[in-house]
């Protein structure tokens, strides 16, 4: 029977320490009822009962994680983007700039002059290759 009491005392001590740490680490906005220091006093001075009260009454439940919304379903996102007219105007300006760049690229006066091609020795002309290498005989 002593073993059962020992295990029970150990479990209650673990719950008490866990409730103290949990109460101390929670931000003040997650405490219900009284302020954070008062909850710490309650949990410390009333070991098991304070922990039970903390988890039942004092701790607010974690808010549910926000579900993912597609951008076109999210009103905050839709409000943050520019109006369609602004986008259409920007696209029109970009298209005009691209057209101007294309027109400049097609103008033959703007092209750099190509260097004249040099005559390459014919593949069958072995004499020119040997003379260039040092003239093997």
N, C-alpha and C positions, 0 to 999 in steps of 0.2 A: 504494500500500500504506500510505503514511503517513496517508492520509485514513481508511482503515479503522481503524487504530490510534487515531486521534484521536476518531473517533465511538465506538469501543469504550471508550476511556478516559472520555469524557464520560458515556456510559451507566452505567459502573461508578461514577463519582463521584455521579451522580444517585441510584443505588440505595443507595450508602453514606450520603449525606445523608438520604435518605428513611428508611432504617433507624434512623439516630441520632434523628431527630425522632420517629419512631413509638415507639421504645423510651422516649424521654424523656416523651412525652405519655400513654402508657398508665398507668392506675392500677396501683399495686403489686399489687393482687389479680389482675391479668392477666398476671403474669410467672411462668413455670414454671422450675423448676430452682434457680436462684440468685436473689439479691435484685436489685432494680432497679439500684442503683449498679454492681454487678458486671456486669450485662448491658450497661450503658452503656460500661464499660471494655472489654469484649470487642468491642463493635461499633466503638468508636473505634480501638482498637489493632490490630484485624484488619479492615481496611476492607471487603473484599469477603466474606471468609470469615465475619467477625463478623455481617454483615448476613444472609448465608444461614443461619447458625446461629440468629440471632434469629427469622427468619420460620419456620424449620423446627422449632425446639425451644422457644425461649423464650417465644414469644407464644402465649397460649391463644386458641383460636378464640372468636369472638363467639358468645355463647349465642343460640340461636334465639329469635326474637321470640315472645312468648307468643301462642298462638292465641286468638281471641275465643271465649269461652264464653257461652252464654246464661245469664242469672241462675239459672234453675232447674237448670242443670247444674254450676254452680260451687259446690263445697262451702264455700268461704270465705264467699261471699255468703250462702248459706243459713244458715250458722252465725251470721252477723252480724245477721240480721233477728229481730224478736221472734217469740215463739211464736204460733201461730194462736189459742190461747185468749186471749192478751192482745189481739190484734187484734179478736177477736169481742167482747170486753168493751168495748173502746173504741168500736166501731161501735154497740153497744147504747146506751152512754151518749150518744153523739152523736144517735142517733135519738130518745132521750127528750128531749134538749134541744130538738131541732127540733120535736117534738110539742108541748112546752110553749110554745114561741114561736108556733106555729100557733094554739094554743088562746087565747093572749093576743091575737093579732091578730084573731081572730074575735069577741072580746068587744066588743059595741057600746058599752059604757060607756067603753072606752079610746080610742075614736075621737075625734079633735078635731072640734068642731062646725064645719060648713061655713058660710062667710059667706053671708048672704042675697044672692040674685041681684038685681042692679039691673036695672030696666027699661031696655032699649035702645030708642032711638027707632026708629020703624018706618022702613023704607027709603023709603017714599013721602012721608014728612013732610019736605019741603024747608025749611019755615019754621023749624023748630027748628035745622037745620044752619046756615042763614044767620045766625040770631041768635047762634049760638055763635061764628061766624067774624067777627063785627063788623057784621052787619046790612047787607048789600048791598041796595040798593033798585033 
